[in-house]
Amino acid sequence: MISRYLLRQVSVFGIIGVVATFVHYSVATVFAEIGIVSVYLANLAGYLCALSVSYFGHNKFTFQVEHSRTLLAKFVSVSVTVFACSQLILLGLESYFHLPHAISLAFVVLTIPVMSFILNKFWVYSYQE
């Protein structure tokens, strides 16, 4: 049975993820729409803002730990790795299985947060609990 503590962590992790996604989308859209930078740089700016929201949000609310350089380095490496995995999964589903975009993206959107939570809980924040 799932403990209340784990259920709380999963729930808060999800909420922080939704907030970070909103920040990513908002920043990228504003930068791209007003023409400050290309859509690719706008997306990078959005991603970096979302990364900050995620890192500080998970430190304070999900895992309730203090900031450290070690945590930051591990968190960023997980974020980049998970993003790369999402791209590879998408490529595989689209190229080899020829799935429609909506199904491929749905699969990625449903599996990547699980991968991210597991890597964060058991590697990034493992020594903190």
Secondary structure, 3 states (H helix, E strand, C coil): CCCHHHHHHHHHHHHHHHHHHHHHHHHHHHHHHCCCCCHHHHHHHHHHHHHHHHHHHHHHHHCCCCCCHHHHHHHHHHHHHHHHHHHHHHHHHHHCCCCCHHHHHHHHHHHHHHHHHHHHHHHHCHHHC
